[in-house]
């Protein structure tokens, strides 16, 4: 069974683990109605439209 010859330092251990916790940027798409950036497959928070259909009535 393989055994390390030297103790791994905390810095070396943490550098190795650093890539595990990288966050990915959220996916964004443009609303077809108003052009606002929204999450895909969600109703637009700005105008209330989804796939060209008004789902939530918003008063301006």
MOGIPE-V350596 format. One record per residue. PHI is phi in whole degrees, -180 to 180 (none if undefined). Layout:
{{PHI} {PHI}}
This chain:
{{none} {-74} {-131} {-66} {-74} {-127} {-68} {-81} {-70} {-64} {-65} {-65} {-62} {-69} {-63} {-65} {-83} {-63} {-77} {-70} {-101} {-64} {-95} {-92} {-68} {-67} {-73} {-128} {-138} {-88} {-69} {-73} {-89} {-112} {85} {-73} {-72} {-138} {-74} {-65} {65} {-132} {-69} {-68} {-73} {-80} {-116} {85} {-100} {-141} {54} {79} {-116} {-74} {-99} {-120} {-78} {-113} {-99} {-87}}
